Amino acid sequence: MAAATREGIYRRMSVRMWGDERFMRLSPMQPSGQALWIYALSGPHTGPIPGVFVAGRAALAESLGWDNEDFGKAFDEVLREGLAEFDPKTRLWFIPKAIHHNMPQNPNVVLSWRQTWALLPESDLRERAAECLRAALYGLSEPFGKAFDEACGKPFEKAMPNDLAKQEQEQEQEQEQEQEKEKRPSVSSPRPTIPCPYQSIVDRYHEKLPELPRVKLTTEARQRAMRKWWGWVLSSTKETGERRATTAEEALAWIGGYFAHASGNDFLMGRGERSGVHANWRADFDFLLTERGMRHVIEKTEVAA
């Protein structure tokens, strides 16, 4: 079945294809970002809600017959391009554009998502998925949007960007200890419309600043910090009035330059004699995402940021 839209022509694909005897006799897909994207979008692990499912990386790699290293490379490609988001703690996936490829046929279909949605693990990523799905369905028509609200929870009262930021801040204050406040970016930034490529940001930090402490865990707190920082990069302007970035590619390029320029700051890199609380201190990934860290890089280092 084909459905024409202003953005192009889309065709539905049955997940039964992956278990078809003749299909399985064909040459298998070789590891690549494109192959993983197609499988993530339409594989047998998917459920009734477009683009939202729970699946571990190892399980998907095994299903595709790929080794973990090859899967990891393809996985990084998909996340780098912002085609999917993944929460390693809950193994929840979200493919933002999936809803546009598989719009429900009527509001009753959306209502049928209730049980599936209730079984999804609670997380920041599930909340983000809800916001995107709600926006897409209300864009289709009000009955579709109301059906989603009924099936998947009450509509968010934090509809405006300022309200979103306020509630996020309140939740963080409740969940984190006082000493963690310094590690949360205090810059004011709207929610990014382009999914945050967490691993690509970490990779650029490691590439440009190999002498600083490595990031070994991508915790929920760090993901929140990266999302806020990513939103700021995509929405803020330089002194000249020029946007820092308008696409994921431009944002990652700016972030790479930001980390590279941080290496020229003696204070951040721990160079020079120190005493007291700053003895043996040097910046880390979390500090560079804070407002204080950004001031050191942008205002106290020779960088046209």
C-alpha positions in Angstrom: 0.0 0.0 0.0 1.4 3.4 -0.9 0.5 6.7 0.6 1.6 10.0 -1.0 2.4 13.0 1.1 4.0 16.3 0.6 7.4 14.8 1.6 7.3 11.9 -0.8 5.8 8.4 -1.3 5.9 5.8 1.5 5.2 2.1 1.3 4.3 -0.1 4.3 6.5 -3.2 4.9 5.3 -6.3 6.7 7.6 -7.5 9.6 6.7 -11.1 8.5 9.1 -10.6 5.7 12.1 -11.2 8.0 10.8 -14.7 8.8 9.9 -15.7 5.3 11.6 -18.9 4.2 12.6 -17.6 0.7 13.7 -14.2 2.1 16.0 -16.0 4.7 17.6 -17.9 1.8 18.8 -14.7 0.2 22.3 -13.4 0.8 22.3 -11.7 4.3 22.7 -8.0 4.7 26.2 -6.9 5.3 26.9 -4.8 8.4 26.3 -1.1 7.6 24.4 1.9 9.0 21.8 1.6 6.2 21.2 -2.0 6.9 20.8 -1.5 10.6 18.4 1.5 10.0 16.2 -0.6 7.8 16.1 -3.5 10.3 15.5 -1.2 13.3 12.6 0.4 11.4 10.9 -2.7 10.2 12.3 -5.8 12.0 10.3 -8.4 14.0 11.3 -6.7 17.3 9.1 -3.7 16.4 5.6 -3.3 17.9 2.4 -1.5 17.1 3.8 2.0 18.1 5.9 3.2 15.2 9.6 3.7 16.1 9.3 2.7 19.8 10.5 -0.7 21.0 12.8 -2.4 23.6 15.7 -4.4 22.3 19.2 -4.9 23.5 22.2 -4.3 21.2 23.5 -7.8 21.5 20.1 -9.3 20.7 19.8 -7.2 17.5 23.4 -8.1 16.5 22.6 -11.8 17.0 19.4 -11.5 14.9 21.3 -9.9 12.1 24.2 -12.4 12.4 26.7 -9.6 12.9 29.5 -9.6 15.5 29.5 -7.0 18.2 32.2 -4.8 16.6 30.5 -4.6 13.3 27.2 -3.9 15.0 28.8 -1.2 17.1 30.1 0.7 14.0 26.7 0.6 12.3 25.0 1.6 15.6 27.3 4.6 16.0 26.4 5.7 12.4 22.7 5.6 13.0 23.0 7.6 16.2 25.4 10.0 14.7 23.0 10.9 12.0 20.2 11.4 14.5 18.1 8.6 12.9 17.5 6.9 16.2 18.0 7.3 20.0 18.8 4.6 22.4 18.7 4.4 26.2 21.3 1.8 27.3 19.8 1.5 30.8 16.3 0.5 29.7 17.3 -0.7 26.1 14.5 1.5 24.8 14.8 2.7 21.2 13.1 5.7 19.6 13.1 6.4 15.8 11.7 9.9 15.5 10.7 9.6 11.8 9.1 6.2 12.0 5.7 7.7 12.7 5.8 9.6 9.5 6.5 6.3 7.6 3.7 4.5 9.3 0.9 6.8 10.3 -2.0 5.0 12.0 -5.1 4.5 9.8 -7.6 5.9 12.3 -7.8 7.0 16.0 -8.9 3.5 17.1 -5.5 2.2 16.0 -3.9 4.8 18.3 -6.2 3.7 21.2 -5.0 0.2 20.7 -1.4 1.3 21.7 -2.5 1.6 25.4 -1.2 -1.8 26.6 2.0 -1.6 24.7 2.8 1.9 26.0 2.1 0.9 29.6 4.8 -1.9 29.3 7.5 0.5 28.0 10.1 1.2 30.7 9.9 4.7 32.2 12.7 7.0 31.1 13.5 10.4 29.7 13.6 8.8 26.3 10.1 7.5 26.7 8.9 11.0 27.6 10.7 12.5 24.5 9.1 9.8 22.3 5.7 10.8 23.7 6.2 14.4 22.9 7.3 13.7 19.3 4.4 11.2 18.7 1.9 13.6 20.2 3.1 16.4 18.0 2.9 14.2 14.9 -0.6 12.9 15.7 -2.0 16.3 16.5 -0.5 17.5 13.3 -2.5 14.8 11.5 -5.8 15.8 13.2 -7.2 16.6 16.7 -9.0 13.2 17.0 -5.7 11.4 16.5 -3.9 13.5 19.1 -6.7 13.1 21.6 -6.6 9.3 21.1 -2.9 9.3 21.9 -3.5 11.3 25.1 -6.1 8.8 26.1 -4.0 5.7 25.3 -0.6 6.9 26.5 -1.3 9.3 29.3 -2.6 12.8 29.9 -1.2 15.5 27.7 1.8 17.3 29.1 0.9 20.6 30.8 4.5 21.6 30.0 3.7 22.4 26.4 5.8 25.6 26.1 9.6 25.5 26.0 9.9 27.6 29.2 7.5 25.2 31.0 9.5 22.2 29.7 12.8 23.7 31.1 11.1 24.5 34.4 9.8 21.0 35.1 13.0 19.4 34.0 14.9 21.5 36.4 12.5 20.6 39.3 12.9 16.9 38.5 16.7 17.2 38.5 16.7 19.0 41.8 14.7 16.2 43.4 16.7 13.4 41.9 20.3 14.6 42.2 22.4 15.6 45.2 23.5 19.2 45.7 27.1 18.4 44.5 25.8 17.3 41.1 24.4 20.8 40.3 27.7 21.9 39.0 27.7 19.2 36.4 24.4 20.2 34.9 24.5 22.9 32.2 22.7 26.0 33.3 22.5 27.6 29.9 18.9 28.1 28.8 18.2 26.2 25.7 15.0 24.8 24.1 14.5 21.2 23.4 16.5 20.2 20.3 14.4 19.3 17.3 17.3 17.2 16.0 17.9 14.1 18.2 21.0 14.4 20.3 23.8 12.0 19.1 25.3 11.2 22.5 28.0 8.9 21.4 29.2 11.2 18.7 29.6 14.0 21.2 31.6 11.7 23.5 33.7 10.5 20.5 34.7 14.1 19.7 35.7 14.8 23.3 37.9 11.7 23.2 39.4 12.6 19.8 40.2 16.3 20.6 41.1 15.9 24.3 42.7 12.5 24.8 44.7 13.8 27.8 41.6 14.5 29.8 39.6 11.8 31.8 37.7 9.5 29.5 34.0 9.1 29.6 33.3 5.4 30.5 29.6 5.7 31.4 26.8 7.5 29.5 24.4 8.0 32.5 21.0 9.5 32.4 22.4 12.6 34.0 25.0 12.9 31.3 22.4 12.4 28.6 20.3 15.2 30.1 23.4 17.5 30.1 24.2 16.6 26.5 20.7 17.2 25.4 20.6 20.6 26.9 24.0 21.5 25.5 23.0 20.1 22.1 19.9 22.3 22.1 21.9 25.3 23.0 24.4 24.7 20.2 21.5 24.5 17.7 19.7 27.5 18.9 22.3 30.0 20.0 24.1 32.7 18.0 27.7 34.0 17.9 28.6 37.7 18.6 28.2 38.3 14.9 24.5 37.2 15.1 25.3 34.0 13.0 23.8 30.7 14.2 26.3 28.3 15.6 24.6 25.4 13.8 21.4 24.6 12.0 22.0 20.9 11.2 23.4 17.9 13.1 26.5 18.0 10.9 27.2 21.6 11.7 26.5 21.1 15.4 29.0 18.2 15.6 31.6 20.2 13.7 31.1 23.1 16.2 31.4 20.7 19.1 34.6 19.3 17.7 36.0 22.7 17.4 34.9 23.6 20.9 36.8 20.6 22.4 39.8 21.4 20.3 39.9 25.0 21.5 39.6 23.8 25.1 43.0 22.2 24.7 44.5 25.7 24.4 43.3 26.7 27.9 46.0 26.2 30.5 43.5 26.3 33.4 41.2 23.6 31.9 44.2 21.4 30.9 45.8 21.6 34.4 49.0 23.2 33.1 51.0 25.5 35.3 51.6 25.7 39.0 48.5 25.4 41.3 47.8 25.4 45.0 44.9 24.7 47.3 41.7 23.3 45.8 43.0 23.6 42.3 46.1 21.5 42.9 46.2 18.7 40.3 42.8 19.8 39.0 41.9 19.7 35.3 38.6 19.8 33.4 36.6 16.7 32.5 33.7 16.0 30.1 31.0 17.0 32.5 32.7 20.3 33.4 33.0 21.4 29.8 29.3 21.1 29.3 28.5 23.4 32.2 28.1 27.2 31.8 31.3 27.8 33.8 33.2 25.5 31.5 31.8 27.1 28.4 32.9 30.5 29.7 36.4 29.3 30.0 36.4 27.9 26.5 34.5 30.6 24.7 35.4 33.7 26.6 38.8 32.9 28.0 40.3 31.1 25.1 41.1 32.4 21.6 38.1 30.9 19.8 35.5 32.4 17.5 32.6 30.5 19.1 
